[in-house]
Amino acid sequence: MHRCSKPAAGGLAALAAVALAAGLSACGKPPSGGKAEQPGGATYQIKDASGRPARLAVTGAGVQPSTPAFAPLYPGARVEQTINGASGSGSGGMVIFRTAASPQEVVAYYRQKAASAGFGNVFSSEAGSGRMFTAGREGGEEGFQVTATPDRGETSVVLTWTNPRKG
């Protein structure tokens, strides 16, 4: 089933910030601001779009990501990179991983997680043998998106999420 609704603006902003950070870190140009090295990555102290302090943590292969309960890491996944961000308005993140499971199996797993979390706003798409699935809480910014694509006999997956601050 293909249903699409307009995602909340704050959720899009959080995912856009994560995607931008991923692009910058992949190009070797880290975000400006304070930087603290840590095993397997670095943490940056930056400002969000409103000028408030924010934190961005970037890690590499093999580091277990901190994902919300509604979007756990796929069982048996091999993590390639993780980016987590947090500010006063909430948190979001992205994990890139590989798995031996098919794109269909990965999307089925996350469909079940969305249903268990009570998420609506579902959008799903197929392009060739790749799959994309998006789910979120009605009327809120909490949600996730998974994109699964076959690659060299495995499946490459990008999982992004946004989780607004609970107040």
Secondary structure, 3 states (H helix, E strand, C coil): CCCCCCCCHHHHHHHHHHHHHHHHHHCCCCCCCEEEEECCEEEEEEECCCCCEEEEEEECCCCCCCCCCCCCCCCCCEEEEEEEEEECCEEEEEEEEEECCCHHHHHHHHHHHHHHHCCEEEEEEEECCEEEEEEECCCCCCEEEEEEEEECCEEEEEEEEEEECCC
